[in-house]
């Protein structure tokens, strides 16, 4: 909650995590977080009306790795989205 010009506003918290182990693209970062771990983070953040920002960095060609796409698709199914 914060006060601005006499009005009280709710500002959600952000949880920002990376899909892999490191920020940005690294050729040696080939192990994404487990789907269940990501689902648990999402559920915990959104249960409290907060935001989960999941950083998925593109490779040097500007594309998201196929393995990362697979994890995101599994996460979507896991969450029923």
Secondary structure, DSSP 8 states (H G I E B T S, - for coil): -EEETTEEE----EEEEESSSSSS--TT------HHHHHHHHHHHHHTT-EEEEE----TTS---HHHHHHHHHHHHHHT-
